[in-house]
Amino acid sequence: MGYGELGYNDIQGKYHGREAATELTGPTDRRCPMELMLTESEVELLRGMLDADRKTLLMEIARTDNRTMREGLKEREELLKGILNQLGDMVRKAS
């Protein structure tokens, strides 16, 4: 089989994209602490981007008929909401 006959999954291997996010996430995985030093304008930009993505997800959830896909979108929306809450908490602590 030549290189031109290989598909994306064959070239990239098993751990990429959605499979990497789902297969590598389990009860033994650990969170890695991360510290970001952001200016006030950078925090507002990040918050705005996350909030816009969350609102788009809410509309997509409402339009999605596939139950499995909808559940995945809901999980992503909850993650974004949690990040936004943590970001708000960190900003208040730094003030």
Secondary structure, 3 states (H helix, E strand, C coil): CCHHHCCHHHHHCCCCHHHHHHHCCCCCCCCCCCCCCCCHHHHHHHHHHHHHHHHHHHHHHHHCCCHHHHHHHHHHHHHHHHHHHHHHHHHHHHC
